């Protein structure tokens, strides 16, 4: 299972994305299924609609229906932690999708994240541990 941000989901589906090939190649080193949070999934769905309409959105839903992508529910404590993280990283600022991914990582012991977002090089798990970001840049 690999924690996944919206960016790679978009890049995997949209061949016109600059990071399309890098994300496809990164899949070889990742454990499936991919897992994301509802805010990150919503962000990907919105951006795919803007980029290519319903076809991109259908492709994202296919990842869910085939079990290659799990959209995880967040516990009450992860939601509370997300709010605290957004306060802690207000200078970046941290968006809701990123906050939920960090909170989910903390709660489930994930260090590896599939993301194109450079902020994950700054964010820390429980304030100390770095994420292992894939693809590497």
N, C-alpha and C positions, 0 to 999 in steps of 0.2 A: 504494500500500500504506500502510495506517495502523495504527500500533501501538495496540492496544486492551486496556483493562483489563476486569475482570469487571463492574463497575457498569453501563457502557453496554450490555453484552450482555444483562444482566438487564432493564434499562429498555426496550430495544428490543422484547423479547419480552413482557414483562409490562405490559399497558396500565394496570394499577392502580398502577404505580410512579410516584412523584411526578415523576421526570425523564423519563418516557416521551416526551412531546411534544418536549422540548428535545433529546433524543437523536435522535429521528426527523428533526427540522429540521437537526441538525448533520451528518447524513449527506450533505446537499447540498454541503457544503464539504470532504468527505473523499475521499481517493483509495481506491478499492476495489482489491483485497480488504482486509478488515480482517485484521490478524495479531495473534495473542496467543501466550502461552506456556502450557505444560501446567498449571502451578500456577494461573494466572488462569482458564483454561478449567475446571479442576476446581472452583475456588471458585464460578464462575458456575453450573456444573451442580448443585452442592450447594444453593446458595441458590434456584435455580429449582425444585428438588424440594421444598424447604420451602414455597415460595410457591404452587406450583400443581401439583406432582406431575409425572407423566410427560409431560404435554402441553408444558410449558415445556422440559423436557429434549429432547423430540423436535424442538421448534422450534430449539433450539441446534444439535442434530446436523444439521438441514436446512441451516443456514448453512454448516456444514463441507462437507456432501455437494454443495452447489450451488457451492462455490468462493468464496462471499462471505466466508468466514472461514477463515483458515489457522492451524492450531495448529503453531507452529514448535518444532522441536527445538533444544535448547541445546547449544552446544559445551562441551567440558570447561573451557575458559577462562572461559566465561560462567557456568558453575556455580561455579567458584572465585571469580569476581568477585562473584556473588550472596552468597556467605557473607561476604566482606569488607564488602560494602555493608550487610548486616544488622548487622554489628559497628559500622560507622561510624555508622549511624542508630539505634543501640540505644535512644537516648533518646526516639524517636518512639513506639513501636518500629516498625521496618520489617518487614512480613511477607514471606513467601517469594514470593508472587505479585508484589508490588511490586519486590522485589530482582531477580527474573528479568526483569521488564520494563525496568528501568533497565540491567541488564547487556546485554540484547539491543539496546537503543537505542544503547548505547556501541559495541557490536561492529559494528552495521550502519549507523551514522550516522543514526539517526532522532532527530528533535527533537520532532516532533508526536505527541501521545498523546491518544487518545479516552478520557477518564476523568472520573469524578465525584469522585475522591479528591483532597481538598485537599492531601494530602502531596506530590503531584507539583509543587506550587508551591514546595516546599522542596527536594526532591531536585534534585541537579545531575548533569549528564552529565559524566563524568570530573572531578567535583568543581568544575566551573566554569560550564558552560553550562546555562541554564534550559531547561525543557521548554516547548513551545508547547502549552498545554492547551486541548482542545476537548471540550465546549462551554465558552465563556468565561462567567464568572460575575461 
